[in-house]
Amino acid sequence: MIELRNRKVPQAETLRRRKKFNGIRHCRVAYSDRWCGFTCFVNVNLKKMKKLLEEFYSVLKEKGSPVVNFLNNGLNTNDIDRISEDLGFNLPKEAVELFEWRNGTDTQKMFELNLETDIFPLASFVPLEACLNRYKECLEYHRDWPSQLFVVFDSMIGDTFSIDVFPTSETYGMIYIDSPVAMEFGGRAIIYDSLQSCIETQIECYDSGAFLITEEGMDIDHKKKIEISTRLNKKSEYWKKQQ
């Protein structure tokens, strides 16, 4: 937490600085005739997201996931802006952090080597360009596809995980699954409370043995997976229904 109090700066300057604090979650400003005091709290979620992604990499490597050997280098902010410039919206910060960390995996090379591409069940981590193309396909071929759901993981056999990108939405930042496994929800349901909780869930599932990498692919302890996913995603009706 960074705390700044009783800074003797003009009110106009305080407001200008306030607008520049893109990484700040809360900013309270108090004014008097002589000074402008404000307390700012840095949004630590982005730092936590970076740490989680590195932890996720370590867990994948430790558990023998072939994905770690085929991760693409991350994108810089300019690349992300260029790729997504025609979307009409900005990606949530957590999604930006994800693609800055790594720009998906080289799934084509993994297919050629007959390797499992899932980074977690039903979810291949594909490059941002592929996510954009998949999103456009969903808008074109799924009449009921909400325009605020941007694909971040794709099974490449019909299942997608998408993040709500509209800041005014009640489910902003939450992750939806669109899949036959969600038919009781009409095929689409909130599965993770956030991209951060999604990564936390996968880490614990690998660490606990709910996901086990074998020569044949991935063995899943569904009971353990559901318990972990329900506990870490309390807003998800999907996991509650699985119990």
Helices and strands as residue ranges (DSSP letters): H 11-20, E 24-31, E 36-42, H 45-62, G 66-70, E 71-73, H 77-84, H 93-101, E 102-105, H 107-112, E 118-120, E 123-124, H 128-141, E 149-154, E 160-164, E 175-178, G 180-185, E 188-192, H 195-208, E 211-214, E 217-220, H 222-232, H 237-242
